[in-house]
Amino acid sequence: MKLPELDDDELKQVPVLAAGARLHQGGTYLDLMDDPRDEFTATGNIVADGDHAYVPKARVPYEIWNRLRGEAKP
């Protein structure tokens, strides 16, 4: 997975959930493996695995979140 829209300092601010972690019901996430990267609201039965790279919106600065979603850099 490559994220050319982010520099090294910004990448450090993008936490990817570890395999086996349960997503918080009602939380907003992106899957970095998806194309396009659309945000979604988690249900209570989603668990991170090796086929996904889930990022919680609550833990990412909004400028970085917007660029992960494909919005232009402010």
C-alpha positions as CSV (number, residue, x, y, z in Angstrom):
1,M,0.0,0.0,0.0
2,K,1.4,3.3,-1.0
3,L,0.2,6.7,0.1
4,P,2.1,9.2,-2.1
5,E,-0.2,12.0,-1.0
6,L,1.4,12.0,2.5
7,D,5.0,12.8,3.6
8,D,6.8,10.8,6.3
9,D,5.7,13.0,9.2
10,E,2.1,12.8,8.1
11,L,2.3,9.0,7.7
12,K,3.3,8.8,11.4
13,Q,-0.1,10.3,12.2
14,V,-2.1,7.6,10.4
15,P,-2.8,4.7,12.8
16,V,-3.8,1.5,11.1
17,L,-5.6,-1.0,13.3
18,A,-3.8,-4.2,14.0
19,A,-5.2,-7.5,12.8
20,G,-7.7,-8.8,15.4
21,A,-8.8,-5.3,16.6
22,R,-12.5,-4.8,16.7
23,L,-13.8,-1.6,15.1
24,H,-15.9,0.6,17.4
25,Q,-19.6,0.4,16.5
26,G,-20.7,3.7,15.1
27,G,-17.1,4.9,14.5
28,T,-16.0,6.3,11.1
29,Y,-13.2,4.6,9.3
30,L,-11.4,4.3,6.0
31,D,-9.9,1.2,4.5
32,L,-6.7,2.2,2.9
33,M,-6.8,-0.9,0.7
34,D,-10.1,0.3,-1.0
35,D,-10.1,2.3,-4.2
36,P,-11.7,4.7,-4.0
37,R,-11.3,5.3,-0.3
38,D,-14.8,6.0,1.0
39,E,-15.4,6.5,4.7
40,F,-17.8,4.1,6.4
41,T,-19.5,3.7,9.7
42,A,-18.6,0.5,11.5
43,T,-21.1,-2.0,12.8
44,G,-20.4,-4.1,15.9
45,N,-19.2,-7.1,14.0
46,I,-16.2,-5.8,12.0
47,V,-12.8,-7.1,13.0
48,A,-9.6,-5.9,11.3
49,D,-7.7,-8.6,9.3
50,G,-4.8,-8.8,6.9
51,D,-6.9,-7.9,3.9
52,H,-7.8,-4.5,5.2
53,A,-6.0,-1.4,6.5
54,Y,-8.6,0.3,8.7
55,V,-7.9,3.9,9.9
56,P,-10.1,5.5,12.6
57,K,-11.2,9.0,11.7
58,A,-11.2,10.0,15.4
59,R,-7.4,9.5,15.5
60,V,-6.3,11.3,12.3
61,P,-6.0,15.1,11.9
62,Y,-8.7,16.3,9.6
63,E,-6.3,17.7,6.9
64,I,-4.7,14.3,6.6
65,W,-8.1,12.5,6.7
66,N,-9.3,14.6,3.8
67,R,-6.3,13.8,1.7
68,L,-6.6,10.1,2.5
69,R,-10.1,10.4,1.1
70,G,-8.7,12.0,-2.1
71,E,-9.6,15.6,-1.4
72,A,-7.2,18.3,-2.5
73,K,-4.5,19.5,-0.2
74,P,-5.7,22.7,1.5
